[in-house]
Amino acid sequence: MSEATATTSTGRPLRLGTRRSALATSQSTWVAERLRAAGCEVELVLVTTEGDTSARSLREIGGTGVFASALRTALLEGRIDLAVHSLKDLPTAPADGLVVAAVPEREDPRDVLVARDGLRLHELPAGAVIGTGSPRRAAQLRLARPDLEVRDIRGNVDSRIRMVTDGVLDAVVLARAGLARLDRLDEATEVLDTEVVLPAAGQGALAVECRAEDSALAQDLGAALEHAPTRAAVTAERAALARLEAGCTAPVGALARSTGAPTLTLHVFAALQDGARTHVLTGADDAPDDLGARAADLLLNRPDPAGLVAAPGSHTPESDL
């Protein structure tokens, strides 16, 4: 970290904006600790977002930016210097005046089941009630176990797991990364195979954002935190999501993995009106945007991929749960 950005020009510590949830502060603290190890003074600034205060379904409260908009406003107004997001919460369109300066190495992106009596997904009895706030998860769970009842829920990790321990639900599905960051992985009863439930684009990854005009800070954040393989993978996933948003509002899953330099293999899932579809495509890891767009076009059987103009930023985020 250069002397210029070890602190701000006023001599005060860098202000790192974070949502107030236990999970958000945990992952923001992880980023702050790495910046401090690089010689930077950092203080956390708690920011309340609409997604944290509303009990309504994410689809009801507007989807795009519901967790990110307040942090981005604080950045643009100069109340904070950088923000940490769960990458899957960010709209796919870039924000004017802001830049994702670093994408650190991601956690395991898979989903997990937390079920009563230590049960796995295939062991849940017919009619069991499983909770999730994610249309993507709901669609794939219904494909894997059409005999289960999938119920829409909201709440933080504690409240969702409590629904299981209190007997309100038989199981919930959460992101493995969230439980790992909270040191609660032992409460998961199964890590769900990606052949059963494909994660959301960017799941398990963080985005560290700052003002585009703060070029020195952006450079130093990248030097301290950037993980190039994760950036390539999530770029491919989000490019597929952006492309799909241009033609449908379906629940979408996407996961890219390195298949040995210099290639990525991208799996994409979408639950469309005429049924669920998946597509797998391998491409160069130095052109992840192209890989994502081509995979989405092939999934939708588009004869002229170049003719589609995406309308990014319209997806419903799932939060970091």
C-alpha positions as CSV (number, residue, x, y, z in Angstrom):
1,M,0.0,0.0,0.0
2,S,1.5,3.3,-1.0
3,E,2.0,6.1,1.5
4,A,-0.5,8.2,-0.3
5,T,-3.3,5.7,0.3
6,A,-2.2,4.2,3.7
7,T,-4.5,7.0,5.0
8,T,-6.6,9.6,3.2
9,S,-5.2,13.0,2.2
10,T,-6.7,14.4,5.5
11,G,-4.6,11.9,7.5
12,R,-7.6,9.9,8.7
13,P,-8.1,6.1,8.2
14,L,-9.8,4.9,5.1
15,R,-13.5,4.5,5.7
16,L,-14.7,1.1,4.6
17,G,-18.5,1.0,4.1
18,T,-20.3,-2.2,5.0
19,R,-23.9,-3.5,5.5
20,R,-24.8,-4.0,9.2
21,S,-25.5,-7.7,9.1
22,A,-23.2,-10.1,10.9
23,L,-22.2,-11.7,7.6
24,A,-21.5,-8.4,5.9
25,T,-19.4,-7.1,8.7
26,S,-17.5,-10.4,8.9
27,Q,-16.5,-10.3,5.2
28,S,-15.8,-6.5,5.4
29,T,-13.6,-7.2,8.5
30,W,-11.7,-9.8,6.4
31,V,-11.0,-7.2,3.8
32,A,-10.0,-4.6,6.4
33,E,-7.5,-7.0,8.0
34,R,-5.8,-7.7,4.7
35,L,-5.6,-4.0,3.9
36,R,-4.1,-3.3,7.4
37,A,-1.6,-6.1,6.7
38,A,-0.6,-4.1,3.6
39,G,0.0,-1.0,5.7
40,C,-3.3,0.7,5.5
41,E,-5.3,2.3,8.3
42,V,-9.0,1.3,8.0
43,E,-12.1,1.9,9.9
44,L,-15.5,0.2,9.3
45,V,-18.5,2.4,8.6
46,L,-21.9,0.7,9.0
47,V,-24.5,1.5,6.3
48,T,-28.1,0.4,6.4
49,T,-29.6,-0.8,3.1
50,E,-33.3,-1.3,2.2
51,G,-32.5,-5.0,1.8
52,D,-31.6,-5.1,5.5
53,T,-34.6,-3.4,6.8
54,S,-37.5,-4.7,4.7
55,A,-39.2,-8.0,5.5
56,R,-40.8,-8.2,2.0
57,S,-39.6,-10.5,-0.7
58,L,-36.6,-9.3,-2.7
59,R,-38.8,-9.5,-5.8
60,E,-41.3,-7.1,-4.2
61,I,-38.8,-4.4,-3.1
62,G,-37.3,-3.9,-6.5
63,G,-34.5,-6.4,-6.9
64,T,-31.5,-4.6,-8.5
65,G,-29.3,-2.8,-6.1
66,V,-31.4,-3.5,-3.0
67,F,-28.3,-4.3,-1.0
68,A,-25.8,-2.2,-2.9
69,S,-27.5,1.1,-3.6
70,A,-27.0,2.7,-0.1
71,L,-23.3,1.8,-0.1
72,R,-22.9,3.2,-3.6
73,T,-24.6,6.4,-2.6
74,A,-22.4,6.7,0.4
75,L,-19.3,6.3,-1.9
76,L,-20.5,8.9,-4.4
77,E,-21.3,11.4,-1.6
78,G,-17.9,11.0,-0.1
79,R,-19.1,9.5,3.2
80,I,-17.0,6.4,2.7
81,D,-13.9,5.7,0.7
82,L,-14.5,2.1,-0.3
83,A,-17.2,-0.5,0.0
84,V,-17.4,-4.3,0.3
85,H,-20.2,-6.1,-1.5
86,S,-21.2,-9.7,-2.0
87,L,-20.5,-9.8,-5.7
88,K,-23.8,-11.5,-6.5
89,D,-25.7,-8.5,-5.0
90,L,-24.2,-6.1,-7.6
91,P,-26.2,-5.2,-10.7
92,T,-24.4,-6.4,-13.8
93,A,-24.3,-2.8,-15.2
94,P,-21.4,-0.7,-14.0
95,A,-22.2,2.2,-11.7
96,D,-21.3,5.7,-13.0
97,G,-18.4,7.1,-11.1
98,L,-17.5,3.9,-9.4
99,V,-15.1,1.0,-10.2
100,V,-14.7,-2.5,-8.8
101,A,-11.1,-2.1,-7.8
102,A,-10.6,-5.7,-6.5
103,V,-12.2,-9.1,-6.6
104,P,-10.5,-11.2,-3.9
105,E,-10.2,-15.0,-4.1
106,R,-13.7,-16.4,-3.7
107,E,-14.9,-18.9,-1.2
108,D,-16.4,-22.2,-2.3
109,P,-19.4,-21.0,-4.3
110,R,-21.8,-23.9,-3.7
111,D,-25.0,-23.9,-1.7
112,V,-25.6,-26.0,1.4
113,L,-28.6,-27.6,3.0
114,V,-29.4,-27.1,6.7
115,A,-32.0,-29.7,7.6
116,R,-33.6,-31.1,10.7
117,D,-32.2,-34.4,12.1
118,G,-29.1,-34.1,9.9
119,L,-31.0,-35.0,6.8
120,R,-29.7,-34.7,3.2
121,L,-31.8,-33.5,0.3
122,H,-32.6,-36.9,-0.9
123,E,-33.5,-38.0,2.6
124,L,-36.2,-35.4,3.2
125,P,-39.6,-37.0,3.3
126,A,-42.2,-36.2,0.7
127,G,-44.1,-33.0,1.6
128,A,-41.2,-31.7,3.6
129,V,-41.0,-27.8,3.6
130,I,-37.8,-26.2,2.5
131,G,-37.2,-22.5,2.7
132,T,-35.3,-20.1,0.4
133,G,-35.5,-16.5,-0.7
134,S,-34.0,-17.3,-4.1
135,P,-36.0,-18.1,-7.2
136,R,-32.9,-19.7,-8.6
137,R,-32.7,-22.2,-5.8
138,A,-36.4,-22.7,-5.7
139,A,-36.5,-23.6,-9.4
140,Q,-33.7,-26.1,-9.1
141,L,-35.0,-27.6,-5.9
142,R,-38.4,-28.3,-7.5
143,L,-36.6,-30.0,-10.4
144,A,-34.6,-32.2,-8.0
145,R,-37.4,-32.9,-5.5
146,P,-40.9,-32.1,-7.0
147,D,-42.5,-33.7,-4.0
148,L,-41.2,-31.1,-1.6
149,E,-42.9,-27.7,-0.7
150,V,-40.5,-24.8,-1.4
151,R,-41.4,-21.7,0.7
152,D,-40.2,-18.2,0.1
153,I,-38.5,-16.8,3.2
154,R,-36.5,-13.7,4.3
155,G,-34.1,-13.1,7.2
156,N,-30.5,-13.4,8.3
157,V,-28.6,-16.6,8.7
158,D,-29.6,-16.9,12.4
159,S,-33.3,-16.4,11.7
160,R,-33.3,-18.8,8.8
161,I,-31.6,-21.6,10.7
162,R,-33.8,-21.0,13.7
163,M,-36.8,-21.7,11.4
164,V,-35.4,-25.3,11.1
165,T,-34.4,-25.7,14.8
166,D,-37.9,-24.4,15.9
167,G,-39.7,-26.8,13.5
168,V,-41.2,-24.1,11.3
169,L,-39.3,-25.6,8.3
170,D,-37.7,-28.9,7.6
171,A,-34.7,-27.4,5.9
172,V,-33.3,-24.2,4.4
173,V,-30.7,-23.6,1.6
174,L,-27.9,-21.1,2.2
175,A,-24.7,-20.1,0.5
176,R,-21.8,-22.2,1.8
177,A,-19.6,-19.1,1.7
178,G,-21.8,-17.3,4.2
179,L,-21.6,-20.1,6.7
180,A,-17.9,-20.4,6.2
181,R,-17.3,-16.6,6.9
182,L,-19.4,-16.9,10.0
183,D,-17.6,-20.1,11.1
184,R,-20.8,-22.0,11.1
185,L,-20.2,-24.7,8.5
186,D,-20.7,-27.4,11.0
187,E,-24.5,-26.6,10.9
188,A,-24.8,-27.6,7.2
189,T,-26.1,-31.1,6.7
190,E,-25.1,-31.3,3.0
191,V,-23.1,-29.4,0.5
192,L,-25.3,-29.4,-2.6
193,D,-23.6,-30.7,-5.8
194,T,-23.6,-28.1,-8.6
195,E,-25.4,-30.7,-10.8
196,V,-28.3,-30.3,-8.4
197,V,-28.2,-26.6,-7.6
198,L,-26.0,-24.3,-9.7
199,P,-24.9,-21.2,-7.7
200,A,-25.8,-17.7,-8.6
201,A,-23.4,-15.7,-10.7
202,G,-20.6,-14.4,-8.5
203,Q,-21.6,-16.4,-5.5
204,G,-18.9,-16.7,-2.9
205,A,-17.0,-13.8,-4.3
206,L,-16.6,-10.2,-2.9
207,A,-16.3,-6.9,-4.8
208,V,-14.3,-4.0,-3.4
209,E,-15.6,-0.8,-4.9
210,C,-14.3,2.8,-4.8
211,R,-14.7,6.0,-6.7
212,A,-13.3,5.9,-10.2
213,E,-11.5,9.2,-9.6
214,D,-9.5,7.7,-6.7
215,S,-7.2,6.0,-9.1
216,A,-4.3,5.6,-6.6
217,L,-6.6,3.9,-4.1
218,A,-8.1,1.7,-6.8
219,Q,-4.6,0.6,-7.8
220,D,-3.5,-0.2,-4.3
221,L,-6.7,-2.1,-3.6
222,G,-6.1,-4.2,-6.6
223,A,-2.5,-4.9,-5.6
224,A,-3.5,-5.9,-2.1
225,L,-6.7,-7.9,-2.8
226,E,-7.1,-8.9,-6.5
227,H,-7.3,-12.6,-7.5
228,A,-7.1,-12.8,-11.3
229,P,-8.6,-16.3,-11.6
230,T,-11.6,-15.3,-9.6
231,R,-12.1,-12.1,-11.6
232,A,-12.1,-14.1,-14.8
233,A,-14.6,-16.7,-13.6
234,V,-17.1,-14.2,-12.1
235,T,-16.8,-12.0,-15.2
236,A,-17.9,-14.9,-17.4
237,E,-20.8,-15.7,-15.0
238,R,-22.0,-12.1,-14.8
239,A,-21.7,-11.7,-18.6
240,A,-24.0,-14.7,-19.0
241,L,-26.4,-13.2,-16.5
242,A,-26.4,-9.8,-18.3
243,R,-27.1,-11.5,-21.6
244,L,-29.9,-13.5,-20.3
245,E,-31.5,-10.4,-18.7
246,A,-32.0,-9.0,-22.2
247,G,-34.4,-11.7,-23.2
248,C,-35.9,-13.1,-20.1
249,T,-36.5,-12.6,-16.3
250,A,-35.9,-16.3,-15.5
251,P,-34.1,-17.6,-12.4
252,V,-30.4,-18.0,-13.5
253,G,-27.4,-19.9,-12.2
254,A,-23.9,-19.7,-13.5
255,L,-20.6,-21.1,-12.5
256,A,-17.2,-20.9,-14.3
257,R,-14.2,-23.0,-13.3
258,S,-10.7,-23.0,-14.6
259,T,-10.0,-26.1,-16.7
260,G,-6.3,-25.4,-16.9
261,A,-4.7,-22.2,-18.3
262,P,-5.8,-20.6,-20.4
263,T,-9.4,-21.9,-20.4
264,L,-12.6,-21.6,-18.4
265,T,-15.6,-23.9,-18.5
266,L,-18.9,-22.1,-17.8
267,H,-22.1,-23.8,-16.8
268,V,-25.3,-21.8,-17.1
269,F,-28.9,-22.7,-15.9
270,A,-32.1,-20.8,-16.6
271,A,-35.7,-21.8,-15.7
272,L,-37.6,-20.6,-18.7
273,Q,-41.4,-20.7,-19.4
274,D,-40.9,-23.7,-21.7
275,G,-38.8,-25.6,-19.1
276,A,-35.4,-25.5,-17.5
277,R,-32.3,-25.4,-19.7
278,T,-28.6,-25.8,-19.1
279,H,-25.6,-25.2,-21.3
280,V,-21.9,-25.8,-20.8
281,L,-19.2,-24.0,-22.8
282,T,-15.4,-23.7,-22.6
283,G,-13.5,-20.7,-23.8
284,A,-10.4,-18.6,-23.3
285,D,-10.0,-17.2,-19.8
286,D,-8.7,-13.9,-21.2
287,A,-12.1,-13.3,-22.9
288,P,-14.6,-14.1,-20.1
289,D,-17.2,-11.6,-21.3
290,D,-17.4,-13.3,-24.7
291,L,-17.6,-16.7,-23.1
292,G,-20.5,-15.6,-20.9
293,A,-22.4,-14.0,-23.7
294,R,-21.9,-17.0,-26.0
295,A,-23.0,-19.5,-23.4
296,A,-26.2,-17.5,-22.7
297,D,-27.0,-17.2,-26.4
298,L,-26.5,-20.9,-26.9
299,L,-28.7,-21.7,-23.9
300,L,-31.5,-19.7,-25.5
301,N,-30.9,-21.2,-29.0
302,R,-30.3,-17.8,-30.5
303,P,-29.2,-18.0,-34.1
304,D,-27.5,-14.6,-34.1
305,P,-25.8,-14.0,-30.8
306,A,-24.2,-10.7,-32.0
307,G,-27.7,-9.3,-32.6
308,L,-28.8,-9.2,-29.0
309,V,-28.2,-6.1,-26.9
310,A,-28.2,-6.8,-23.2
311,A,-30.1,-4.7,-20.7
312,P,-27.9,-5.4,-17.6
313,G,-28.8,-4.7,-14.1
314,S,-32.3,-6.0,-13.9
315,H,-31.8,-9.2,-12.0
316,T,-33.1,-9.9,-8.5
317,P,-30.2,-10.3,-6.2
318,E,-30.2,-13.1,-3.6
319,S,-28.2,-11.4,-0.9
320,D,-25.1,-13.1,0.6
321,L,-27.2,-15.9,2.2
